[in-house]
């Protein structure tokens, strides 16, 4: 028996430099593997938002055209019943039957998630379907001005 002597335990606390380097390298490898996955998820989300924005604007243009075909709203000559620009969809137009009432087709012009602006490419009925320039007569279709390529290989401007 050992009386009066206490045994000291030689235990290490903390990490050695080698353990710290190994742990850091593992974290760097895991982070570098997660980065492309997160970029892909962000791109997929922006593409979803672009589809939604295009659908919202095109639906508003269609509702405007339907209202003009039913003579519910007055339209300008030469527009073929389509809105003159996107601002008309937001500002609204007077009803043909009740001049004091206005009908709006959009609350606001959606932001193009690919460009970050509300500056959409426009096509009129008179324009070539693949045209990159707008004749200015009316708004028949909208497209993104982004020159980027989607995950499926198509161009955003072709959506």
Residue frames relative to the residue before (quaternion, step in Angstrom):
aa qw qx qy qz dx dy dz
X 1.0000 0.0000 0.0000 0.0000 0.00 0.00 0.00
X 0.2506 -0.7538 0.5895 0.1464 3.40 -1.04 0.77
X 0.0818 -0.7891 0.6086 0.0143 3.44 -0.56 1.16
X 0.8064 0.2822 -0.1985 0.4803 3.52 -0.97 0.72
X 0.6829 0.4180 -0.2921 0.5230 3.60 1.16 -0.31
X 0.1545 -0.7692 0.6127 0.0951 3.51 -0.88 0.86
X 0.3852 -0.7110 0.5384 0.2370 3.50 -0.97 0.84
X 0.2481 -0.7567 0.5896 0.1350 3.51 -0.94 0.93
X 0.2892 -0.7371 0.5832 0.1815 3.49 -0.93 0.83
X 0.2588 -0.7584 0.5814 0.1405 3.52 -0.92 0.89
X 0.1730 0.7841 -0.5717 0.1684 3.58 0.18 1.27
X 0.3705 -0.7175 0.5482 0.2175 3.50 -1.11 0.79
X 0.1467 -0.7503 0.6372 0.0976 3.46 -1.14 0.66
X 0.7362 0.3460 -0.2842 0.5075 3.57 -0.94 0.93
X 0.5246 -0.6283 0.4836 0.3101 3.52 -1.34 -0.19
X 0.4502 -0.6461 0.5326 0.3103 3.51 -1.17 0.55
X 0.6808 -0.4819 0.3556 0.4217 3.56 -1.27 0.26
X 0.6464 0.5217 -0.3224 0.4539 3.60 0.95 -0.80
X 0.6554 0.4973 -0.3146 0.4735 3.60 0.93 -0.79
X 0.6392 0.5255 -0.3161 0.4641 3.55 1.03 -0.76
X 0.6506 0.5043 -0.3113 0.4749 3.61 0.97 -0.82
X 0.6584 0.5016 -0.3103 0.4675 3.59 0.93 -0.85
X 0.6638 0.4985 -0.3088 0.4643 3.60 0.89 -0.87
X 0.6470 0.5116 -0.3153 0.4693 3.58 1.00 -0.81
X 0.6557 0.5089 -0.3201 0.4568 3.60 0.94 -0.84
X 0.6339 0.5142 -0.3383 0.4682 3.59 0.98 -0.74
X 0.6542 0.5068 -0.3144 0.4651 3.60 0.95 -0.81
X 0.6409 0.5173 -0.3253 0.4646 3.60 1.00 -0.78
X 0.6501 0.5094 -0.3160 0.4670 3.61 0.95 -0.83
X 0.6708 0.4883 -0.3005 0.4704 3.60 0.91 -0.86
X 0.6565 0.5052 -0.3136 0.4640 3.58 0.98 -0.80
X 0.6663 0.4941 -0.3115 0.4635 3.60 0.97 -0.77
X 0.6310 0.5054 -0.3370 0.4825 3.59 1.15 -0.47
X 0.6869 0.4889 -0.2845 0.4563 3.60 1.04 -0.70
X 0.5687 0.6376 -0.3785 0.3559 3.60 1.11 -0.58
X 0.6841 0.4536 -0.3195 0.4735 3.68 0.78 -0.81
X 0.6212 0.5398 -0.3457 0.4508 3.58 1.04 -0.69
X 0.6781 0.4721 -0.3014 0.4759 3.59 0.93 -0.81
X 0.6189 0.5242 -0.3511 0.4678 3.62 1.04 -0.67
X 0.6433 0.5185 -0.3174 0.4655 3.57 0.98 -0.82
X 0.6518 0.5103 -0.3148 0.4643 3.59 0.98 -0.80
X 0.6392 0.5126 -0.3259 0.4716 3.59 1.01 -0.77
X 0.6609 0.5015 -0.3076 0.4659 3.59 0.93 -0.89
X 0.6402 0.5209 -0.3206 0.4648 3.58 0.98 -0.82
X 0.6470 0.5131 -0.3167 0.4668 3.61 1.01 -0.79
X 0.6540 0.4993 -0.3157 0.4725 3.60 0.97 -0.81
X 0.6329 0.5186 -0.3359 0.4665 3.59 1.01 -0.72
X 0.6241 0.5238 -0.3327 0.4748 3.58 1.02 -0.75
X 0.6641 0.4988 -0.3005 0.4689 3.59 0.95 -0.89
X 0.6266 0.5282 -0.3374 0.4632 3.60 1.05 -0.72
X 0.6470 0.5111 -0.3228 0.4647 3.59 0.90 -0.85
X 0.6589 0.5096 -0.3050 0.4616 3.57 0.97 -0.87
X 0.6608 0.5045 -0.3095 0.4617 3.60 0.93 -0.86
X 0.6513 0.5023 -0.3138 0.4744 3.59 0.94 -0.85
X 0.6495 0.5167 -0.3132 0.4617 3.58 0.96 -0.85
X 0.6486 0.5257 -0.3142 0.4519 3.59 1.00 -0.84
X 0.6916 0.4643 -0.2879 0.4725 3.60 0.85 -0.94
X 0.6713 0.4991 -0.3079 0.4532 3.59 0.87 -0.91
X 0.6286 0.5236 -0.3322 0.4694 3.57 1.05 -0.71
X 0.6435 0.5116 -0.3210 0.4703 3.61 1.01 -0.77
X 0.6298 0.5156 -0.3324 0.4765 3.60 1.01 -0.78
X 0.6586 0.5084 -0.3089 0.4608 3.60 0.95 -0.84
X 0.6476 0.5032 -0.3228 0.4724 3.61 0.99 -0.79
X 0.6150 0.5343 -0.3368 0.4720 3.59 1.05 -0.75
X 0.6661 0.4995 -0.2970 0.4674 3.58 0.90 -0.96
X 0.6411 0.5183 -0.3242 0.4640 3.61 0.94 -0.82
X 0.6599 0.5019 -0.3067 0.4675 3.59 0.94 -0.88
X 0.6709 0.4786 -0.3115 0.4731 3.60 0.98 -0.75
X 0.6331 0.5277 -0.3337 0.4574 3.61 1.04 -0.69
X 0.7045 0.4292 -0.2503 0.5067 3.59 1.14 -0.66
X 0.4347 -0.7261 0.4240 0.3227 3.59 1.35 0.15
X 0.3418 0.7345 -0.5110 0.2873 3.57 1.04 0.74
X 0.7697 0.1751 -0.1079 0.6044 3.57 1.20 -0.51
X 0.4435 -0.6593 0.5289 0.2983 3.55 -1.20 0.49
X 0.1491 -0.7918 0.5888 0.0640 3.54 -1.01 0.84
X 0.5362 -0.6192 0.4685 0.3310 3.53 -1.24 0.50
X 0.5575 -0.5877 0.4671 0.3544 3.54 -1.17 0.58
X 0.7844 0.3275 -0.2524 0.4623 3.54 -1.08 0.77
X 0.6243 0.5420 -0.3538 0.4374 3.60 1.22 -0.05
X 0.3286 -0.7727 0.4753 0.2627 3.59 1.31 -0.22
X 0.6915 -0.4974 0.2741 0.4465 3.58 1.12 0.61
X 0.5774 0.5515 -0.3880 0.4603 3.61 1.26 0.14
X 0.6062 -0.5682 0.3914 0.3956 3.61 -1.14 0.47
X 0.5534 -0.6211 0.4500 0.3247 3.56 -1.14 0.69
X 0.7698 -0.1044 0.0811 0.6245 3.58 1.12 -0.76
X 0.6817 -0.4968 0.3382 0.4173 3.60 -1.26 0.09
X 0.5698 0.6117 -0.3820 0.3939 3.60 1.13 -0.54
X 0.5968 0.5714 -0.3618 0.4318 3.60 1.08 -0.66
X 0.6328 0.5410 -0.3318 0.4436 3.58 1.05 -0.74
X 0.6921 0.4515 -0.2626 0.4982 3.58 1.12 -0.69
X 0.7124 0.4558 -0.2596 0.4662 3.60 0.86 -0.97
X 0.4033 -0.7359 0.4518 0.3027 3.56 1.14 -0.59
X 0.2586 -0.7352 0.6071 0.1551 3.52 -1.37 0.27
X 0.5498 -0.6099 0.4573 0.3416 3.53 -1.21 0.55
X 0.4709 -0.6440 0.5223 0.3011 3.53 -1.12 0.68
X 0.5367 -0.6411 0.4429 0.3237 3.58 -1.02 0.76
X 0.7162 0.4533 -0.2554 0.4652 3.59 1.03 -0.75
X 0.7869 0.1504 -0.0760 0.5936 3.61 1.11 -0.63
X 0.2946 -0.8136 0.4790 0.1478 3.55 -0.07 1.32
X 0.6641 0.5156 -0.3187 0.4377 3.60 1.09 -0.57
X 0.6761 0.4625 -0.2907 0.4945 3.60 1.23 -0.23
X 0.1633 -0.7678 0.6146 0.0778 3.52 -1.09 0.84
X 0.1910 -0.7540 0.6160 0.1247 3.54 -1.14 0.62
X 0.1792 -0.7722 0.6043 0.0795 3.53 -0.95 1.00
X 0.3096 -0.7714 0.5361 0.1474 3.53 -1.11 0.73
X 0.7620 0.1513 -0.1119 0.6196 3.59 1.29 -0.32
X 0.4492 -0.6561 0.5251 0.3033 3.58 -1.11 0.61
X 0.7661 -0.1081 0.1032 0.6251 3.54 1.06 -0.83
X 0.5170 -0.5929 0.4936 0.3708 3.56 -1.23 0.33
X 0.4173 -0.7261 0.4807 0.2600 3.61 -0.63 1.05
X 0.4715 -0.6432 0.5273 0.2930 3.54 -1.25 0.55
X 0.4155 -0.6633 0.5617 0.2682 3.55 -1.04 0.83
X 0.3565 -0.7751 0.4730 0.2200 3.63 -0.41 1.12
X 0.6296 0.5409 -0.3404 0.4417 3.60 1.17 -0.41
X 0.7655 0.3074 -0.1800 0.5358 3.60 1.05 -0.66
X 0.3891 -0.7402 0.4649 0.2910 3.59 1.20 -0.47
X 0.6704 0.4542 -0.2930 0.5083 3.59 1.28 0.28
X 0.4769 -0.6431 0.5103 0.3142 3.55 -1.31 0.21
X 0.4478 0.6862 -0.4393 0.3682 3.57 1.28 0.37
X 0.0301 -0.8270 0.5598 -0.0427 3.57 0.02 1.34
X 0.4720 -0.6135 0.5379 0.3341 3.53 -1.23 0.44
X 0.1716 -0.8047 0.5651 0.0606 3.58 -0.92 0.91
X 0.0936 -0.7552 0.6447 0.0728 3.55 -1.27 0.56
X 0.2651 -0.7390 0.5950 0.1719 3.55 -1.08 0.75
X 0.6981 -0.4493 0.3445 0.4382 3.55 -1.32 0.20
X 0.6896 0.5029 -0.2740 0.4434 3.57 1.02 -0.83
X 0.5959 0.5938 -0.3608 0.4026 3.63 1.19 -0.44
X 0.5715 -0.5373 0.4919 0.3778 3.52 -1.32 0.41
X 0.5596 -0.6416 0.3989 0.3407 3.67 -0.88 0.83
X 0.7441 0.3568 -0.2196 0.5204 3.62 1.10 -0.53
X 0.3661 0.7589 -0.4675 0.2676 3.55 1.29 0.22
X 0.3179 -0.7432 0.5598 0.1822 3.53 -1.13 0.70
X 0.6970 0.4002 -0.2753 0.5275 3.57 1.27 0.05
X 0.3731 -0.7350 0.5345 0.1870 3.53 -1.15 0.71
X 0.4273 -0.7201 0.4954 0.2314 3.55 -0.88 1.00
X 0.4371 -0.7397 0.4182 0.2946 3.60 1.19 -0.46
X 0.4889 0.6799 -0.4387 0.3258 3.62 1.21 -0.03
X 0.7751 -0.1505 0.1497 0.5952 3.59 0.96 -0.88
X 0.4217 -0.6599 0.5429 0.3032 3.57 -1.34 0.00
X 0.0836 -0.8063 0.5855 -0.0087 3.53 -0.41 1.29
X 0.8025 0.0050 0.0485 0.5946 3.58 1.06 -0.79
X 0.1997 -0.7514 0.6143 0.1349 3.56 -1.29 0.43
X 0.0137 -0.7774 0.6286 0.0153 3.54 -1.27 0.47
X 0.5703 -0.5870 0.4481 0.3598 3.55 -1.26 0.38
X 0.3895 -0.7139 0.5344 0.2302 3.55 -1.10 0.73
X 0.4284 0.7047 -0.4595 0.3297 3.58 1.26 0.10
X 0.3173 -0.7429 0.5576 0.1911 3.55 -1.05 0.76
X 0.4311 0.7351 -0.4301 0.2979 3.58 1.30 0.14
X 0.3886 -0.6917 0.5675 0.2202 3.49 -1.40 0.31
X 0.4463 -0.7132 0.4859 0.2368 3.56 -0.92 0.97
X 0.6924 -0.4669 0.3555 0.4198 3.54 -1.32 0.16
X 0.6938 0.4563 -0.2770 0.4834 3.58 1.13 -0.62
X 0.6232 -0.5861 0.3270 0.4015 3.61 1.27 0.12
X 0.5816 0.5699 -0.3806 0.4384 3.60 1.25 -0.19
X 0.4970 -0.6353 0.4992 0.3166 3.55 -1.26 0.40
X 0.5500 -0.6280 0.4359 0.3364 3.57 -1.02 0.79
X 0.6271 0.5547 -0.3353 0.4320 3.58 1.05 -0.69
X 0.6686 0.5016 -0.2954 0.4627 3.62 1.22 -0.39
X 0.5087 0.6670 -0.4226 0.3431 3.60 1.23 -0.14
